[in-house]
Amino acid sequence: MFLFIFLFTGFFFIIGQFFNDANSYLFFGLFVSLLSAIGSYFYSDKIVLWLNQAEPADKKRFFNFYTVVENMTIATGLPMPKLYVINDPSPNAFATGRDPRHAVVCATSGLLKIMDREELEGVISHELSHVKNYDILLASIISVLVGSISMVAHWLMRSFWWGGFGGRDRDSEERNPLMFILFIFALILTPIAATLIQLAVSRKREYLADASGALLTRNPKGLAMALEKIADYGEPMANVSTATAHLFISNPLKTKKTSSWFVNLFSTHPPIGERIKILKSM
């Protein structure tokens, strides 16, 4: 979190250097980053559910979903989270919220259809581990900060491209050419750096949730079999936002299996084959 705020304020500081008003931009960047973090803390769950078109789960229709979550929350000592369902045939699930008392667990209709009870317990144990480890808060705040950086960079790039600033005012002749080059590099590299940090954090927390879930159920095979079914489906979800893709148990945007290091660098999740291998070795 400190790294993100440092990156965000540093981005604005470089912009301020270009406009010969570094201090003002520095404090503005700090204010926006803190405001984004606070906003995501209180409203991230509502935003995530809206983006993914999730609806409250009916207890009669999704009885297994409810009973598995109830049993697992009793075992973990967590409060019962709110349950939501996304009408999508692609099997997947995620957890969100700011803390265990305000947690949400959401599954796709496809996942609830193809998983048996043992596999569903593996998936739920993974998601409840995210809740217990406070990954839901970390992921939500990081999503908002990355989105804020990307949005500002995109707006500045468009303004620069269409001549909205630079070259038209009196101060443009006094600007250091090196600061202009640094400004362009910041516009291009800062959003990429922020995204890489987001993805690296997401991958680490997925491994931790797998391990914590296996410890909770004492049955790593259940989660391993569930991940195998998810991987075998191989089709992306119909309506999913890139801003929330890292929250899911498996990459909801995937179209085929890939294993190159470059692709994995930009992946929201660790290789699913590696996760299955680790679970089966427990």
N, C-alpha and C positions, 0 to 999 in steps of 0.2 A: 504494500500500500504506500509506503514511504517512497519507493522507487517510482511508482506511478505519479504521485503528486510532484516529485522532483522533476520527472520527465515533462509533465504538463506545464509546470511553472517555468522550466527551462525553455520550453518551446515558445512560450509567450515572451520570455526575456529576449530571445533572439529576434523575435518579431519587433520588440520594442527597440532593440539596437538598430534595426533597419529604419525605423521611423524616428530615431533620435529621442526616444522617450522610454528608456529601458525600465526605469523604476515603476512607472505607471502600469506598463504591461505586465511586469512581474507580479505586482499585487493583484492585478485583475485576473491573471492566470491562477494564482493561489486561491482567490475567492471563488472562481468558477469550479475549480477542481474539488474544493471542499463542499460547495453547494451541490455538485453532482453526486458526491459520495453520500451526503445527507439525504438527498432526494431518493437515491437508489435504496437506501437503508429502509425507508418507510413505504415505498411504493413499488419496489422491484417485482414482488410477486404478482401484483395486479397487471403490471406492464407485460410480464412474461406470459401470463395466462391469456391476455388479450392478443398478443402477437401470434400465439400458437392456436388460437380459436378453441381453447379448452372449455369444456362445460362440466358443471358439477356431476359427479358420478351418482347414479341412482342405486340405492342399496339393494333393492330387489333384483335389478337387472344384472348388477356386478357384485353378486353376493360373495364369490370367492375373493375378489379384490378387497372387499371390506373386511372379511374375516381374517385373511392373511395379514393385513396391515394391523388389525386389532391385536392379533396374537403376537406379532413382532414388536409392537410398541410396549406391550406388557413385559416382554422379555428384556427389552432395552431400558425400560423405565422412562420412556419418552411419552409426552402427551400425544393423543390421537391427532394426526394431521388432517387437514381438509383433503378430500380426494376429488380429483378431476379426471376426465377422459377426453382424449382427442379422437375424433372420428377419422381414423386413417388406418389402412390395412398394413402399413409398414410397422413391424414390432419395435417399440421403443418406450422409454420412460424417463422422467426427470423429477427432481425435487427442487423446490425454491422456497423463498421466505427469508426473513431476517434472523430468526432464532427458532428453537424447537417449539415454542408456544405459538408461533405464527407460521408454521411450516405447511407446505402443500406438496403432496405427492401426486403426480400425474402420469397416466399410462395411455398408450394408444389402444384403440379397440382391437387392432391387429395383434398386439402383444397379449392382451387378455384372452384372445380367441385361441392362440396356438400354444400357450404355455400350460403345462400341467401344474399341479399345486407345488411340487418340489421345485420346479424351475421358477415359478412365480415367487416363492419364498426367497430364492436366490436374488432375484431382481429387486424385491422390496428391501431385503437386507442391505443391498448396495445403496439404495436411495436413502434409507434411514441412517446409514453410516454417514452419508453426506450431511444429513441434518445434525447428527450427533457431533460430527467433526467441525461444524459451522462452515462447511464448504459452500453452502447455499448463500451465506452472507458474502463471503469472499468473491464468489463467482459473479454475483449480482452487481456488486460495487465496481469490480474490474470491468464488467461489460459496459457500464455507464461511462466510466472514465475513458475507455478505449473509443466508445462511440462519440464522446465529446471531442477528443483529440482529432478523430477522423473528420468530424463535421466541421470543425474550425479550419483544419488544413484544406478541406475541399472548398470551403467558402473563400479562403484567401487565394487559393490557386485559381479559382474562377475569376476573382476580382483582378488578379494579376494578368491573367490571360486576356481578359477583355479590356484591359487598360484602365481599370478602376482606380489604380494608384501607381505611382512611380513614373517619373518622366514628365509629369504634367504640373508638378508644383515646384515652388522655388527651392525647396530643400533638397530636391532630387539631385542637383548638381553637386551638393556638398557631401553626399553619402559616399562612404568608402566602398570601392568596388569589391573588396574582400567580404564586406558585410552583405553585399548583394548576393554573392556566391554562397555564403553561409546560410542566408535566408532561403535560397532555393533548395539547398540540401536539407534544411530543416523541414521544409514543406513536404519533401519527398520521403525522407528517412524516418521522421518521428512517428507517423502513423504505422509504418512497417515495424519499427522497434516495439511500439506499444502492443501491436497484435502478436508479435513473437513472444513477448512476456506473458500475455494472456494465455496463449496456447501452451506454453511451457508449464505454467501454473496449473492449467486444466489437466494436462496429462499426468502430472504428479499426484493430483488429488484423485484421479480415477484409479490409479494403482492402490492408493491408500484405502479408498472405499471398497475395492475388491477384497483387500486383505481384512478390513474391518468387518465386512459382510460375512466372509468365510468364518471369522472368529465368532460372530454372533450366532450363526446357524450350526456351526461345527460340521458343515456339509458343503465344502467348496465345489463338489461335483454339481450341485444344483445350479449354481451361478454359471459354471463352465458350460453346462448343457444349454442354459438359456442363451448365453453369448453365441454358442454355435448355431442355434436356430436363428438368432438375429443376423449373424453373418451370412448364413445360407440364403436368407431372403434377398439381400443384395439390391433392393430398390429403394430410392430415396423417398422421404415423406413428401406428400403433395404440397402442403402449406407449412413452411418452416422458415424462420428468419435466421440469417447468418449471425445476427447479434446474440441469439440464444442457442445456437447449435452446440456449443461446448457444455451446456447443462445436461444434455441427454446421456444415457448410459452408453450409447453408441452413436457415431457420427450420423445424423439424420440426412446429410447431404450426399452421402456416398453413393456411387453408381457401380463401382467395381472394386475388387481387391487390388491394393497397391502396396508395395513394400520398399520402394527406394527411400534412401535417407532424406533426399530433398523433399519428397512428398510428405514424409512423416514429420519433417521440420515444420511444415505449415498445416499439419493436421490438428484438429481439435481434440483428438483422442490418441492414446498409444495404440500400436497395432493390436487388433483384436485377437490375432493368433498368438501373440506373445502373452496377452492376458490369460487366455485359455490354458496355455502351456504352464504358466505359473500356478494357476488354480489347481490344475491336475497334479502338480508336483507336491502340493501341500498334504 
